[in-house]
Amino acid sequence: MGHVEASGIVEAGRRELFYYTDWCYNVPEWFEPVRKTQILELPDSAGMGKVTQYAGTLLGRDMEWEARSVEWKEDEGWMMRASRGIPARMNMQLRFRFEDAEAGKTKVTCWVGYHAPYPFLGAVIDRIYLRKEALRLANLAIGGIKRMAEQHRVRPVEVAVEKRKADHPGYGEGSAKTIATSRAGE
């Protein structure tokens, strides 16, 4: 499996950044390759099981894909694994880690994992294109999060959680729930 990592110091609290980046409707704000998101299943009480549908441009192609939360540690990090679409065929994964830096700042690390297609040709494709593109995506994510923090778009956790509850009745009640309505870009 290939992987790349990018990190940066963001002028916002760890807890606020964790909740801001974890809520999929915020993703188009800070990650420009994604233009639309929709929650298909809410997470359980442990933060797991969330399924999100995305539309955007990855690897130079316009596409739609789904991802499922596979790791969630409150205020520390989260990870999504593609479960449908081209990213799923490449076993793409996105992981964020949040660590306290100096006062009022957080070190954010974005890790992108993937399997190059085609067993023999895959290593060449990885060296020529995939690794560079994955690193570009990781850097775009870090840069976008920094930009949102500088523009004071990262809301306090209490406000973020109330918005989640308003967007999706049943959020935080402890069990996964399928979302029947379509909501995007909020």
VENRA-V533711 format. One record per run of one state. SS is the DSSP state (A for helix, B for strand, O for the rest). FROM is the first residue (numbers start at 1). TO is the last residue. If there is no record, write none. Layout:
ss->SS from->FROM to->TO
ss->SS from->FROM to->TO
This chain:
ss->O from->1 to->1
ss->B from->2 to->10
ss->O from->11 to->13
ss->A from->14 to->22
ss->O from->23 to->23
ss->A from->24 to->30
ss->O from->31 to->33
ss->B from->34 to->41
ss->O from->42 to->50
ss->B from->51 to->58
ss->O from->59 to->60
ss->B from->61 to->73
ss->O from->74 to->76
ss->B from->77 to->84
ss->O from->85 to->85
ss->A from->86 to->89
ss->O from->90 to->92
ss->B from->93 to->100
ss->O from->101 to->105
ss->B from->106 to->114
ss->O from->115 to->121
ss->A from->122 to->150
ss->O from->151 to->156
ss->A from->157 to->167
ss->O from->168 to->177
ss->B from->178 to->178
ss->O from->179 to->186
